[in-house]
Amino acid sequence: MRLSFKFKPKLSHKHLEIIKELSWHTSKLYNIVNYATLNSSCMIY
């Protein structure tokens, strides 16, 4: 399947820094939760 429409927003430098910071924190939280659930016998919420 080919992508027929590519969305290219015009973001300022400040917006790009915010998105980069949010994605870093999101992936960090995901890794922490994933590690905790893999190493325990019960689900942690």
N, C-alpha and C positions, 0 to 999 in steps of 0.2 A: 504494500500500500504506500502510495506516495503522498507526501504532505503538499497540499495544493496552496495553502495559505500559511505564510510564516509571519508571526507577530513579532515585530521589532520595535519595542517601545523606546522612546527617547527619554532616557532617565538622566537625571543630573548625577554628578559625582557623589553627592550626599545620599541620594536614593540608592545608588549602587553599593555604597559602604554599609547602609542599613540592611540591605538584602543579604550581603555577604556575612554580616555579623549574625543575623537571624538564622541563616542556614548553618553556620558553624555551631551555634548553640543547639539547634535542633538535632544535628547529627551527633553532637556530644551527648545529649540526653538520650537519644535512641541507643547509642552504644552502652551507656550506663545501665539502662533498663534491660537491654538484651543480655548483657553480661550477668546481671543479677538473676534473671530468669533462667539462664542456662546453668548456673551454678547452684540453684536451690531446687528443692523438690516441690515447692508450692509457688503459685503465681503471686507476684508482688504488684500491687496497684498503687 
